[in-house]
Amino acid sequence: MNKIYKCIFLVTVILSITGPCLYAQDPIFSQFFSSPLNINPALAGNGEADWRLVMNQRNQTISNGGGSLNTTSVSLDGKLFRQKVNTNNYIGGGLMFLQDAGLGGAYKSNSFQAILSSHVSLDGEDNQGLSLGLGAAYANTLLDFTQLTFGQQLSSSGFNRSLPTNEPSLSNPQPYYFLSAGLTYTYSSEYSNFDIGLAGYRFLKTIRTALNDPSQVDPPRYNLHADYQAYINDRNVFEANGIYVFQNGINTYTAGVNFGRILDDAEAAPTVLNLGLWYRGDEAVIPYFGFMYKSLQVGLTYDMNVGSSKNAVGTLKTFEFSLIFRSPKRSGHGLPCPWK
């Protein structure tokens, strides 16, 4: 990687995670619907499957040799206990690992989250339901300064990392813990389903600095999300969803639709081809291709920059890949949906 761009990217990372006036958002995938535990802890265990393993990979490449930032998420969630008198009521749980990595491994931001959720049916047929989720997480940020170069290390023969950086204030941010909570409401019928939810993360501002400055904090994040699915006919399904993220002066939204084509006659786990399109406000148009086969689902998106982001210095090229394994055993025959 070009060393000058590496320095520029380092400054960008440090400002984005610590700057008192420049606020950054937590990682939110373009395929946010394929990373449910990153959206709302109340979604742990939701859907028809008894359990699901979800893996997401996001690669953002900075043009002009600026390197890349990779975001990886791995989560496992499911239904832990069902009420005997009403199996529609259950306790769910989940675990999630989330990492941002850049600068060839010199920068890593990690979080580990454990979640418990509870779903209560509001009627005998579970046409309406409420879910509550609570999560606890440990997070850290690691900066390997030995892999980075600074202006003071520039000599006539190039950058020499053995020279002192003359940056005594640089240090790794201290690890911290945070809590999350969320609530969702569901209304479903034989041919359609609607969900809406609200979640919050880090309700208290948390100090997160690489410059030993206690005034630099990581602000709370709040997600408002909704989705709708319905059969068009026996072979076609329409789905739409959206999310609005509030985080201390940087608010963004993403919304879009998906059309699913059922390719066989299986009831519990049909083969489905998904084609969708999402829009992130003044940033990107996001085409989506997905395929579901029995318990396996894959998805691929590419962010097409639009608006002000199209003219930004160091335009990002962003690809995302998602992989979901669901339990073969299902609790019902719901609509085939990429996020259930």
NORFEN-V204653 format. One record per helix or strand. SS is the DSSP state (@ for helix, = for strand). FROM is the first residue (numbers start at 0). TO is the last residue. If there is no record, write none. Layout:
# NORFEN-V204653
ss=SS from=FROM to=TO
ss=SS from=FROM to=TO
This chain:
# NORFEN-V204653
ss=@ from=2 to=17
ss=@ from=31 to=33
ss=@ from=35 to=37
ss=@ from=40 to=42
ss== from=48 to=48
ss== from=50 to=61
ss== from=66 to=81
ss== from=89 to=101
ss=@ from=102 to=104
ss== from=106 to=120
ss== from=127 to=142
ss=@ from=144 to=146
ss=@ from=150 to=152
ss== from=153 to=154
ss== from=157 to=158
ss== from=175 to=187
ss== from=191 to=200
ss== from=205 to=206
ss== from=216 to=217
ss== from=220 to=230
ss== from=235 to=245
ss== from=251 to=261
ss== from=271 to=279
ss== from=283 to=292
ss== from=295 to=304
ss=@ from=306 to=310
ss== from=315 to=325
ss== from=329 to=329
